[in-house]
Amino acid sequence: MGGRELTPAASLSLPRAPVGSPLRQVVRRLFMALACMAATVAIVYADRGGYHDNADGTVSFLDSVYYATVTLSTTGYGDIVPYSASARLSNVLLVTPLRVLFLIILVGTTLEVLTERTREQYRQQRWRSAVRDHTVIVGYGTKGRAAARTLVAHGVRAGQIVVVDPDPVAVEAALADGFAGVAGDATRNDVLLQAETQRAKDVVIAAQRDDTAVLVALTARQLNARATIVASVREEENVPLLRQSGASAVVTSSGAAGRMLGLSMLSPSAGRVMEDLITYGSGLDLVERPVTKAEAGRSPRELRDLVVAVKRGHRLLDHDDPEAAVLEPTDRIIAIQRAGA
């Protein structure tokens, strides 16, 4: 996994504003080209007396359309020419700009592709130079989407989330949700480098397979020694392997679902409360926050929020632990509070 060259196996994609359909863009360009044609015909026909036709000496409406066509397309057969001062001046000031505009419309597709490619490269370079302490979500299935929604609900900006998934359809869904996306295998160094994992603050691994999650954790930890890596696995027997691979926390999806099923069977009300606690933004929320100045020196029982645990340094103390009887200014508390409090 380590030491591989950066190859174009994956590419970064940034969310963008929706654009019109290709058919609508073609129709719009066709309308603009016809407008240029109509304006040129009107200019020539209005001053038809200043033009000379080698065939019969006069310029009719059909001759005006013909002259506009060959002029805008830069063909210029020379059979119809402006000879008066007004006709030549209108050609210089009006027809020539219309000719340039007509040519731009004709080559507009090529110009748009080049411009869009340059603009996209600029956006990616600007994003790479600005992104710091972001969150990388590996896997945008059911678990990955739920994790992204929870992060956004907790105040994480969509621009600070990068989704990595081997399925381009999943990456397109992430782009539609406002996240940056990388289509590729997250077990490869180059793919995670595209997501700037080496500068990320958090890495969420929501892969479909446990072995994939282990490899992603190893690769991510190799790139970033300080990031918090949270991984999801299906089987509990793989939890120690994930921790050895560098995961800071491991969630067993099948075990958690089984425990919720058992709890809901024994007490449907308790099951609803637990579901409410882990669903942020409705009813009750389980949050972690720092101790305020007013709360320092007080007991967890005296706080307005229902404190369930106290984080002191790297230790997690129960709410009734004697060491947590008095809150310190550097403590963080895990508490239950009303949504939006």
N, C-alpha and C positions, 0 to 999 in steps of 0.2 A: 504493500500500500504506500510506503514512503518512497520518496526520491523519484517519483515519476515526473516527466516533463509536462508542462502546461500545454495541453493540446485542445483543439476545438471540439472536444467531446461534449461540451455543454456550453451554453451561451446564456448570458444574463438578459432578462426581459423586464422592462419597467412598465408599470401601468400607464395607460394613456387615455386621453379623452376619446369617446367614440366618434368615428368618422362615418360619412355617408356611404351608401352602397356603391360598388364600382359602376353599376349601370347609371346611377344618378350622377356620378362624376363625369361619365362619358357624355351623357345628355347635356350637362351643364357646359362642357367644353364645346360640344357641337353648337349649342345655342350661341355661345360667345363668338365662334368662328362665323356663323351665319350673320350675327350682328355686325361684325367687321366687314363682311361682304356687302351687306345692305347699306352700311354707311358709305362705303367706297362707291357703290353704284349711284347713290343719291348725289354724292359730290360730283362725280363725272357727268351725270345726266343734267344736273343743274347748270353746269358750265359747258354743255356739249358744243356750244358754238366756238369754244376755244380749242377744240380737238379736231384733228384731221384724219380721215379714214382713207387709206390708199386705194380702197376698192371703189368707193363712190363719192368720196369727199365729205359726206355727212355722217353724223354719229346718232344712231337711233338708241332706243332703250335697250334693245338686244345687244347692240354694240357696246353700250355702257356695262352691261353684265359681263360680256366677253372681256372687255378691257380690265374690269375689276378682277376677274378670275386670273388672267395671265399675269397681271401686275402683282397681286397678293401672293401668288405662287412663285414669283420672281422668274417666270418664264420669259416674258417680254419679247414677243415676236417683232415688234416695231411696226406693225401695219397700222396701228392707231397710236397717234402721238399727240401730246399737248404742244401747241405752237404759240398760244397767246400768253401774255405775262400772267394773267389771273390763273389760267389753267396750270401753268408751271409752278406758280406760287402755291396753289392748293395741293399740288403733288408733293412739294417739298414739306409743307407744314402739316398737311392732313393725311394724304395717302401714304406717305412713307412711314409715319408712326403706326398707322393701321397695318401696314405690311409687316412691320417688326412684331406688333402684337399678334398678328395672324400666325407668324412663324413660331412665336413662343407657344401659342396654343397647340400648334401641330406637334411640337417636340415636348409638350408639357409633361407627357408621361415619363419620358426619360429624365427630364429635369426634376420632376417630383420624386422619382426613385432616388436620384443622387442626393437631392436635398434632404429627403427623409432619412437616408442612410447616414448622412453627415450629422443631422440633428440627433439621431438616435445614439451615435457614437459620442457626441458631446454630452447628451444626457447621462449616459453611462459613466463617462469620465467624471462628470460633476458629482454623480451619486457616489462613485467609489472614493472620491477625495473627501466627501462630507460624511459618509456613513461611519459611525462609531457606536460601540456598545449597543448594537442592535440584537434582534432575536432571529435565529435561524430555525425554521420548522422543517424537519425532514419528514416528508409524507403528508399529503393533503387529502387523505381519505376522511372517514368519519371522525377519527380521533384528532387528526391534524386540524380539521375545520373547527372542531369544538375548542381546541386549544387556542386557535387564532381568535375566535370570537370572545373567549374569556379574557385574553390579553387586551383586546381592544376595549372590552367593557371595563377593565381595570385602568384604563387611561393610556395604554401603549398606543402610540400613533401607528397608523397603517404603514407609513413610510419607513418605520423602524422594524418591519417584519419582512423577512425573505423566506420564501417557500422553495424547497428543493424536492423534486419528485421526478421519477423516471418517465411518468406518463405526461406527454405534452397537453393532453386534455385537462389534467388536474392543474397544470401550470397555468393554462388559459383561465381556468376557474379562479385561481388565486389572483391573476391579473385583474379579472373582473371585480374581485372583492377589494381591489386597491392595494394589493401587496406586490412586491417585486418577486420574480420567479426565475428559477434555474431548472431547466429540464435536463436531467442526467442522473447517473448512479452516484448516490451520496457516499458510497464506500470508497470512492476514488478521491485522491487529494485534489486533483484539478477541478473537480466539480464543486467541492466545498470551498476551494479558493475563489471560484467565481462568485460564491455567495459571501465572500469576505468573512469566512468563519474565523480566521485568525484574529479578527478585531471585534468579534461578537461578544456580547455580555452573557447571553443565554443561548443554549441549543436545546431544542425540543425534538426528541426522536420518537416519531409516531409511525414507524415502519410496520408493514404488514407481517413480516417474519421476524422471529427472535434472532436468528443468526445474522440477518441484515442489521438489526439494531445493535448487535455486539460489534460488528465490523464498523458501523458508522460511529459508534462511541469511541472505538480505538482510534479511528482516523481523526475525529474531531478533537480528541484529547491531545493527539500528537501535534495538531496545528495550533491549539490554544490551551495552554495549561491553566489559565485562570477562569475560564468560562464555567458557568453553572450548567451542567448537562443533566437533563431530566429525560428519562427514557421509559417507554412503555413496552412491556412484554406480555405474552399470552400465558406462559407457564411460570409458576413460582420457582421451579427448579433452576431457571435461568437468571434469577435475580442476582445471586452471588457472582455469576460470570459477568453480568453487566456492571456491577460495582467494581470488579477487578479491571474491567475495560476502561474505567474512568468516569462512569456515570455518578453524578452527585446524589441523585435520587432515582428510584425505580418504582414504577407503578405497575402492578399486575392487573391487567385488564380483565382476564377471566376470573381471577380470584376476587377482585373488587365487585364485579358483576354478580358473582355467586354470593358474596356476603350481603349485597343489597337485596338479592332475591330472598335469602334466608331471613333477613331482618324484616322485609315487607311481608313475608309469610307469617312470622310470629307477631308482628305489629305493623299493620298497614300505615298507621298514623306515624310511627317512628320512621318508616321508610319514606313517607312523604316529606317529613322534616329533613331527613338526610339529603334527599334529592334537592330540596329547597336550599340547603346550606351550600351545596356544591354548584348550584346554578346562580351565578352572580347577577345581581340587579333586580331580583324579585324576592319579596318577603324578607327572609333573614339571609345575611351574608357572613361567611367566615373570612375574616380579614387579618392580615398581619400589619401592624403599624408601630411606629416608635412611641415610647413613653413621652408624654408632654411634660413641660416644666411643672405644671400644676399637679401632675400625677406622681412625680418623683417623691419618694419617701412615704408614699401611701401603700396600703395593702391592696392587692388585686380585687378583693371583695368590695372595696369602697368605690371602685370605678363605676361609671355609668354603664359601660359595656360589660357583657358577661365574658370574663377572661377565662379561657380554658387552658392556656399554657403561657409560659414566659421564656423567651429566648435570651439567654445571657451568654454573650460570647459565642462559643461553638456548642454550648449545652442547651438542651431544651428541658425546662423544668415544668412539672405539673403545677396547676394553679394552687394546690394545697401543699406543695413542697415547702418545708420550713425555710429553705434558702430563698424562696420567692415571696416570703411574707412581707418584705419591704422592697418596693420597686426602686431600681437605680436609674439614673438619667440615661445610661447607655443601653438599657434593656429595650427589647421589642416584645410586644404582646400579641398573642393570637387570641382574637376575641370574636364573639358573635354580636352583630349589631344589625339594626334595621337597614334595609337597602336604601341607599342614598343618604345615610346619616353622615 
